[in-house]
Amino acid sequence: MRAAMVLEVTSGSRRDRKGAERDRGPKRRGYAAADIPLYLLIDRLEGKATIFFEPRGDDYAHIVSVALGEDLPIPAPLEGVLPTRDF
């Protein structure tokens, strides 16, 4: 069985900016290349939640972001809404 989604949460610390950059770039591309359908990134430094979906090669074809506090729609295969108000 393969993973349907990977979730990363960045540190809220400005000192860990490099870790957040890895989550936004190299890790995202690695998950897409591994054909993981959904990548959810809770970016506390940027104050937003982002879902990447439909992997194509080494990146995702679609991206939806909302400010933390808003609801984030989650596409198939999990389909639903993620409330982010408590993040």
Buried (B, 14 or more C-beta within 10 A) or exposed (E): EEEEBBEBBBBEEEEBEEBBEBBBEEBBBBBBEEEBBBBBBBBBBBEBBBBBBBBEEEBBEEBEBBEBEEEBEBBEEBEEEBEBEEB
